[in-house]
């Protein structure tokens, strides 16, 4: 199987950081004709950010098709929140998204012994996942129960387009998965296929459908065409069975299991908490009020817990070393993530260098469709996102507060669904400070420069 060649990437970040929206879903092709259904919508579609790779007509069509389910609310993502005339709170992607993402989120609780069955179709997209989270520590935390694209067993007569060598464009692409309100078998070999376990405690749960970078001819969710009517939704249907054998329809599942979404996702911390942290007397004395927790030279690291990665970044090394870093990342994120903090006070240009892993360039194939055959690669999805201070969580939106620091920002790199044969994958980082040793040339590095200095030296390390 032919793989894409590894390349070196050099990304220059200059200008005002708050206006920046870097999103590099690797292999993204140029924006296509919008394919909307009327001249008026086609004209309006030209105002949508080119970074989104979707016209306004496509965004509206995606929302109309999939935005009315009683349990899995959405679609959620940057283009829906920023392009729709009246987006719902659930559509606010307020936890550091990239612009190629479409999410559907369902919140529910299952009585002990019950089973929920979801039946759907694999989307035409780069990355697909169904993941479960449990409400802990004031937020939803991963419990290790998820299925990524290649993990799904397809229905008889269907195929899984996410497996190496598969026909990605095959028409027969159905699957069914089960969620059991029971304890998982201690022996992983005893787990049933396409089955996720949530325990018997009746805790509040969050189910997330992730679809990243739909094919060029598809809507934002990757199920239907981007420029034509679509008689089938592709969106999962669901039913449930109680412990006593009682069958529940989708409507009854929503009524008996559902926990309606009432507002935006909770941020890791408030603006007041962030400002207090920036100015804390307990911070590392090498940091300054204007730049904390950014450092010079800038340092990349794996994202661990909020306590270690967000709060700990401000603390002296000895104090940070005492913070517990292990555990699931809060907020329902899908990692592993790498993160760095930046400040233009150190220089107007930030130069980022590293080796890009191979990935399946699924977005564009022949005849205006996506790639036909799934290739082998080191990672399924790679993206780089610029964002502002922690409380906003937005791609480019600082704190709506007089205390906002317009020179501060963050970069987050996601390298997800990695091939277990890739020895330098970020999944293997198990201890802070070992990222470069584990990832070698794939671990990102960066430095500050001036515009003239970069123009003179290019991507050469200073």
C-alpha positions as CSV (number, residue, x, y, z in Angstrom):
1,X,0.0,0.0,0.0
2,X,1.5,3.3,-1.1
3,X,1.9,5.8,1.7
4,X,2.2,9.6,1.5
5,X,5.7,10.8,1.9
6,X,6.7,12.3,5.3
7,X,7.4,16.0,5.0
8,X,8.8,18.6,7.2
9,X,6.4,21.4,8.1
10,X,7.3,25.0,9.0
11,X,4.4,27.2,10.2
12,X,4.9,30.9,10.8
13,X,2.6,32.7,13.1
14,X,2.8,36.4,12.9
15,X,0.6,39.5,13.2
16,X,-2.0,39.8,16.0
17,X,-2.6,36.5,17.6
18,X,-6.2,37.1,18.4
19,X,-7.0,37.4,14.8
20,X,-5.3,34.1,14.0
21,X,-7.2,30.9,13.2
22,X,-4.6,28.3,12.2
23,X,-6.3,25.0,11.3
24,X,-4.2,22.4,9.5
25,X,-6.3,19.3,9.0
26,X,-3.5,17.7,7.1
27,X,-4.1,17.2,3.4
28,X,-7.1,19.6,3.2
29,X,-7.8,20.6,-0.3
30,X,-8.9,24.0,-1.5
31,X,-12.5,25.1,-1.0
32,X,-14.8,23.7,-3.7
33,X,-17.8,25.3,-5.5
34,X,-20.4,25.7,-2.8
35,X,-23.1,23.6,-4.5
36,X,-26.0,25.4,-2.8
37,X,-29.5,25.2,-4.1
38,X,-30.2,28.9,-5.0
39,X,-28.3,31.9,-6.3
40,X,-29.2,33.8,-3.1
41,X,-27.6,31.1,-0.8
42,X,-24.6,30.7,-3.2
43,X,-24.0,34.5,-2.9
44,X,-24.3,34.4,0.9
45,X,-22.0,31.4,1.0
46,X,-19.1,33.5,-0.2
47,X,-19.0,35.2,3.2
48,X,-18.2,32.0,5.1
49,X,-14.6,31.7,6.2
50,X,-12.5,29.9,3.6
51,X,-10.9,28.0,6.4
52,X,-14.2,26.1,7.0
53,X,-14.1,24.5,3.6
54,X,-17.9,24.5,3.6
55,X,-20.3,27.0,1.9
56,X,-23.1,28.6,3.8
57,X,-25.6,26.4,1.8
58,X,-23.8,23.3,2.9
59,X,-23.7,24.4,6.5
60,X,-27.5,25.2,6.5
61,X,-28.2,21.9,4.7
62,X,-26.2,19.9,7.3
63,X,-28.1,21.7,10.2
64,X,-31.5,21.1,8.6
65,X,-30.7,17.4,8.0
66,X,-29.3,16.4,11.4
67,X,-30.2,19.2,13.9
68,X,-33.5,17.8,15.2
69,X,-32.8,14.6,17.0
70,X,-34.2,14.3,20.5
71,X,-31.1,12.7,22.0
72,X,-28.0,13.5,20.0
73,X,-28.1,17.2,19.6
74,X,-26.1,19.1,17.0
75,X,-24.5,19.5,14.7
76,X,-21.9,21.3,16.7
77,X,-18.8,23.0,15.3
78,X,-17.1,26.2,14.3
79,X,-19.0,26.7,11.0
80,X,-22.4,26.1,12.6
81,X,-21.9,28.5,15.5
82,X,-20.4,31.2,13.4
83,X,-22.5,30.8,10.2
84,X,-26.0,29.9,11.1
85,X,-28.4,32.8,11.8
86,X,-29.8,31.4,15.0
87,X,-27.4,28.7,16.4
88,X,-28.4,26.7,19.5
89,X,-26.2,26.7,22.6
90,X,-25.2,23.1,21.9
91,X,-23.6,24.3,18.6
92,X,-21.1,26.5,20.4
93,X,-17.7,24.7,19.9
94,X,-16.2,26.3,23.0
95,X,-13.5,23.8,23.9
96,X,-10.6,24.5,21.4
97,X,-12.1,23.1,18.2
98,X,-10.6,23.0,14.8
99,X,-12.7,24.1,11.9
100,X,-13.2,20.7,10.2
101,X,-15.1,19.1,13.0
102,X,-18.8,18.2,13.3
103,X,-20.0,16.8,16.6
104,X,-23.3,15.4,17.9
105,X,-23.7,15.2,21.6
106,X,-26.3,13.3,23.7
107,X,-26.6,13.4,27.4
108,X,-28.5,10.6,29.2
109,X,-28.5,8.2,32.1
110,X,-29.2,4.4,31.8
111,X,-30.8,2.3,34.6
112,X,-28.8,-0.8,35.6
113,X,-29.1,-3.7,33.2
114,X,-30.5,-1.7,30.3
115,X,-29.2,-1.7,26.8
116,X,-29.2,1.0,24.1
117,X,-28.6,0.0,20.5
118,X,-27.5,2.5,17.8
119,X,-27.7,1.7,14.1
120,X,-26.1,4.0,11.5
121,X,-24.0,4.3,8.5
122,X,-20.3,5.1,8.3
123,X,-19.8,8.7,7.2
124,X,-17.6,9.7,4.3
125,X,-14.9,11.4,6.3
126,X,-11.3,11.3,7.6
127,X,-12.1,10.5,11.2
128,X,-15.2,8.9,12.9
129,X,-15.7,8.0,16.5
130,X,-18.4,7.3,19.0
131,X,-17.2,7.9,22.6
132,X,-18.8,7.8,26.1
133,X,-18.0,10.1,29.0
134,X,-19.2,10.1,32.6
135,X,-19.9,13.2,34.8
136,X,-17.0,13.5,37.3
137,X,-15.0,16.4,38.7
138,X,-17.7,18.9,37.6
139,X,-17.4,17.9,33.9
140,X,-17.6,14.9,31.6
141,X,-14.5,12.7,31.7
142,X,-13.5,9.9,29.3
143,X,-14.1,6.4,30.7
144,X,-12.2,4.5,28.1
145,X,-15.3,3.4,26.3
146,X,-15.2,4.4,22.6
147,X,-15.0,3.0,19.1
148,X,-13.0,4.7,16.5
149,X,-13.6,4.2,12.8
150,X,-11.5,1.0,12.2
151,X,-12.8,-0.5,15.5
152,X,-16.4,-0.9,14.3
153,X,-17.6,-4.3,13.0
154,X,-19.8,-3.6,10.0
155,X,-23.2,-5.3,9.6
156,X,-23.3,-8.5,7.5
157,X,-23.1,-7.5,3.8
158,X,-21.5,-4.1,4.7
159,X,-17.9,-3.0,5.0
160,X,-15.9,-0.7,7.2
161,X,-14.4,2.0,5.0
162,X,-11.9,3.1,7.7
163,X,-9.9,-0.1,7.5
164,X,-6.7,-0.2,5.4
165,X,-7.4,-1.4,1.9
166,X,-11.2,-0.8,2.1
167,X,-13.4,0.8,-0.6
168,X,-14.1,4.1,1.1
169,X,-16.9,4.9,-1.3
170,X,-18.8,1.7,-0.9
171,X,-22.5,2.1,-0.7
172,X,-23.1,-0.7,1.8
173,X,-21.6,0.8,5.0
174,X,-24.0,0.0,7.9
175,X,-23.1,-0.8,11.6
176,X,-24.8,-1.4,14.9
177,X,-23.3,-0.8,18.4
178,X,-24.7,-1.5,21.9
179,X,-24.3,0.5,25.1
180,X,-24.7,-1.7,28.2
181,X,-25.5,-0.4,31.7
182,X,-23.3,-3.1,33.2
183,X,-19.7,-3.6,34.3
184,X,-17.1,-4.4,31.6
185,X,-15.6,-7.9,31.7
186,X,-12.3,-7.9,33.5
187,X,-10.8,-10.0,30.6
188,X,-10.9,-7.7,27.5
189,X,-11.2,-10.8,25.4
190,X,-14.6,-11.4,26.8
191,X,-16.0,-8.1,25.6
192,X,-18.7,-8.4,23.0
193,X,-18.0,-6.8,19.7
194,X,-19.3,-3.3,19.0
195,X,-20.3,-3.0,22.7
196,X,-19.5,-0.3,25.2
197,X,-20.0,-0.6,29.0
198,X,-21.0,2.2,31.3
199,X,-21.5,0.5,34.7
200,X,-24.6,0.0,36.9
201,X,-24.5,3.2,38.9
202,X,-26.9,5.2,36.7
203,X,-24.5,8.2,36.4
204,X,-25.0,11.0,33.9
205,X,-23.4,10.1,30.6
206,X,-22.4,11.9,27.5
207,X,-22.2,10.2,24.1
208,X,-20.3,12.1,21.4
209,X,-20.3,11.3,17.7
210,X,-17.2,12.9,16.1
211,X,-16.8,13.4,12.4
212,X,-13.8,15.2,11.2
213,X,-13.1,16.5,7.6
214,X,-15.9,15.2,5.5
215,X,-15.1,14.3,1.9
216,X,-15.2,17.2,-0.6
217,X,-18.6,16.3,-2.1
218,X,-20.4,15.7,1.2
219,X,-22.2,17.7,3.8
220,X,-20.6,18.6,7.1
221,X,-21.4,15.3,8.7
222,X,-20.2,13.2,5.7
223,X,-23.4,11.3,5.4
224,X,-25.2,13.1,2.5
225,X,-24.3,15.0,-0.6
226,X,-23.3,18.6,-0.1
227,X,-25.2,20.0,-3.0
228,X,-28.4,17.8,-3.5
229,X,-31.4,16.4,-1.6
230,X,-30.8,13.3,0.5
231,X,-33.6,10.8,1.1
232,X,-31.7,9.0,3.9
233,X,-30.1,10.7,6.9
234,X,-27.3,8.3,7.7
235,X,-27.7,9.6,11.3
236,X,-27.9,6.8,13.9
237,X,-31.3,5.5,15.0
238,X,-31.6,4.0,18.4
239,X,-33.8,2.0,20.7
240,X,-33.4,0.4,24.1
241,X,-34.3,-2.6,26.3
242,X,-34.7,-2.4,30.0
243,X,-33.4,-5.0,32.4
244,X,-36.9,-6.7,32.6
245,X,-37.1,-7.0,28.8
246,X,-39.3,-4.0,28.1
247,X,-38.6,-2.5,24.7
248,X,-38.3,1.3,24.3
249,X,-38.7,3.2,21.1
250,X,-36.5,6.2,20.2
251,X,-39.1,8.6,21.6
252,X,-39.3,6.6,24.9
253,X,-35.5,6.5,25.1
254,X,-35.4,10.3,24.9
255,X,-38.2,10.6,27.5
256,X,-36.8,8.0,30.0
257,X,-33.0,8.3,29.5
258,X,-32.4,11.8,28.1
259,X,-30.9,14.7,29.9
260,X,-31.7,17.7,27.8
261,X,-28.9,20.1,27.0
262,X,-29.5,23.4,28.6
263,X,-26.5,25.6,27.8
264,X,-23.0,25.9,26.5
265,X,-20.4,23.3,27.6
266,X,-18.8,24.3,30.8
267,X,-15.3,25.9,30.4
268,X,-12.3,24.6,32.3
269,X,-12.2,27.8,34.3
270,X,-13.9,31.2,34.4
271,X,-12.4,34.5,33.4
272,X,-12.0,35.5,37.1
273,X,-10.2,32.2,37.8
274,X,-7.9,32.6,34.9
275,X,-7.0,36.2,35.8
276,X,-6.4,35.2,39.4
277,X,-4.1,32.4,38.2
278,X,-2.2,34.7,35.9
279,X,-1.5,37.1,38.8
280,X,-1.0,34.5,41.6
281,X,1.9,35.2,43.9
282,X,2.5,31.4,44.0
283,X,3.5,31.4,40.3
284,X,7.0,30.5,39.0
285,X,9.0,33.6,39.7
286,X,10.6,33.3,36.2
287,X,7.1,34.1,34.7
288,X,5.8,37.6,34.2
289,X,2.3,39.0,34.5
290,X,2.3,40.0,30.9
291,X,3.2,36.6,29.4
292,X,2.4,33.8,31.9
293,X,2.4,30.9,31.4
294,X,4.2,31.4,28.1
295,X,8.0,30.9,28.2
296,X,10.9,31.7,26.0
297,X,11.9,29.4,24.4
298,X,8.3,28.1,24.1
299,X,7.8,24.6,25.3
300,X,5.5,21.9,23.9
301,X,4.1,19.1,26.1
302,X,1.4,16.5,26.1
303,X,-1.9,17.6,27.6
304,X,-2.6,15.7,30.8
305,X,-5.2,16.8,33.3
306,X,-6.5,20.4,33.8
307,X,-4.7,20.6,37.1
308,X,-1.4,19.6,35.7
309,X,-1.5,21.2,32.2
310,X,-3.5,24.4,32.9
311,X,-2.8,25.3,36.5
312,X,0.5,23.5,36.7
313,X,2.0,25.5,33.8
314,X,2.1,28.5,36.1
315,X,3.9,26.8,39.0
316,X,7.6,26.4,39.8
317,X,8.9,23.1,38.5
318,X,9.2,21.4,41.9
319,X,5.6,22.3,42.8
320,X,4.3,21.2,39.5
321,X,6.0,17.9,39.8
322,X,3.9,17.2,42.9
323,X,0.6,17.6,40.8
324,X,-1.0,14.4,39.8
325,X,-0.9,14.3,36.0
326,X,-2.3,10.9,35.2
327,X,-6.0,10.4,34.5
328,X,-8.5,11.2,31.7
329,X,-8.5,14.6,30.2
330,X,-11.5,16.6,31.4
331,X,-14.1,18.2,29.1
332,X,-14.8,15.3,26.8
333,X,-11.8,15.8,24.6
334,X,-10.3,13.2,22.3
335,X,-6.5,13.0,22.5
336,X,-3.7,12.8,22.6
337,X,-3.2,16.5,22.5
338,X,0.1,18.5,22.5
339,X,0.0,22.1,23.7
340,X,2.2,25.2,24.0
341,X,1.5,28.7,25.4
342,X,2.7,31.7,23.4
343,X,3.1,35.5,23.8
344,X,3.9,38.1,21.2
345,X,5.8,39.9,23.9
346,X,8.6,37.5,23.2
347,X,8.5,38.2,19.4
348,X,6.0,39.0,16.6
349,X,6.7,35.7,14.7
350,X,6.5,32.2,16.0
351,X,8.2,29.5,13.9
352,X,7.1,25.9,14.4
353,X,9.0,23.0,13.1
354,X,8.5,19.2,13.1
355,X,8.0,16.1,11.0
356,X,4.5,15.5,9.8
357,X,3.2,11.9,10.2
358,X,1.7,10.1,7.2
359,X,-2.1,10.3,7.1
360,X,-4.9,9.2,4.7
361,X,-5.5,12.1,2.4
362,X,-9.2,11.2,2.1
363,X,-10.7,14.6,1.4
364,X,-10.2,14.7,-2.4
365,X,-10.1,11.8,-4.9
366,X,-11.1,11.5,-8.5
367,X,-14.3,12.9,-10.2
368,X,-15.0,15.4,-7.3
369,X,-15.4,12.7,-4.7
370,X,-13.2,11.6,-1.8
371,X,-10.4,9.1,-1.9
372,X,-11.4,5.7,-3.2
373,X,-9.2,3.3,-1.2
374,X,-8.2,3.7,2.5
375,X,-4.3,3.7,2.6
376,X,-2.1,2.7,5.5
377,X,-0.7,5.6,7.5
378,X,0.8,6.5,10.8
379,X,-2.2,8.5,12.0
380,X,-5.8,8.9,10.9
381,X,-6.1,12.6,11.8
382,X,-3.7,15.4,12.5
383,X,-4.6,19.0,13.1
384,X,-3.2,22.2,14.5
385,X,-5.4,24.8,16.2
386,X,-4.7,28.3,17.5
387,X,-6.8,29.5,20.3
388,X,-6.9,32.2,23.0
389,X,-7.0,32.1,26.8
390,X,-8.5,29.1,28.5
391,X,-11.9,30.6,29.5
392,X,-12.9,31.4,25.9
393,X,-11.9,28.1,24.4
394,X,-12.5,29.7,21.0
395,X,-10.3,29.4,17.9
396,X,-9.8,33.2,17.9
397,X,-11.6,34.9,20.7
398,X,-9.9,36.3,23.8
399,X,-11.7,36.9,27.1
400,X,-14.5,39.3,26.7
401,X,-13.2,41.3,29.6
402,X,-11.0,44.5,30.0
403,X,-8.4,42.2,31.5
404,X,-7.9,40.3,28.3
405,X,-4.3,40.0,27.1
406,X,-4.4,40.3,23.3
407,X,-0.8,39.2,22.9
408,X,-1.4,35.8,24.6
409,X,-2.5,32.6,22.9
410,X,-2.2,28.8,22.8
411,X,-1.5,26.2,20.1
412,X,-3.0,22.7,20.3
413,X,-1.9,19.8,18.1
414,X,-4.1,16.7,17.9
415,X,-2.6,13.5,16.5
416,X,-5.4,10.9,16.9
417,X,-6.2,7.3,16.0
418,X,-2.6,6.4,15.6
419,X,-1.3,3.2,14.0
420,X,0.1,0.9,16.8
421,X,3.0,0.1,14.5
422,X,4.1,3.8,14.6
423,X,6.7,3.6,17.3
424,X,7.0,7.4,17.7
425,X,3.3,8.1,18.2
426,X,2.3,10.5,21.0
427,X,0.2,7.8,22.7
428,X,3.4,6.4,24.1
429,X,4.2,9.5,26.1
430,X,3.5,8.3,29.6
431,X,5.4,10.8,31.7
432,X,5.8,14.6,31.5
433,X,9.0,15.8,30.0
434,X,9.5,12.8,27.8
435,X,7.7,14.0,24.6
436,X,10.8,14.6,22.5
437,X,12.4,11.4,23.6
438,X,9.3,9.4,22.6
439,X,8.4,11.2,19.4
440,X,11.8,12.2,18.1
441,X,11.6,14.3,14.9
442,X,7.7,14.3,15.1
443,X,7.8,16.3,18.4
444,X,7.1,20.0,17.5
445,X,9.6,22.7,18.4
446,X,9.4,26.4,18.0
447,X,11.1,29.7,18.5
448,X,10.3,33.4,18.4
449,X,11.7,35.6,15.6
450,X,11.2,39.0,13.9
451,X,9.7,39.3,10.5
452,X,13.0,40.4,9.1
453,X,14.9,37.7,10.9
454,X,12.7,35.0,9.5
455,X,12.9,36.4,6.0
456,X,16.7,36.4,6.3
457,X,17.1,32.9,7.9
458,X,14.0,31.1,6.7
459,X,13.1,28.0,8.7
460,X,16.7,27.5,9.9
461,X,17.0,27.0,13.6
462,X,18.6,30.1,15.2
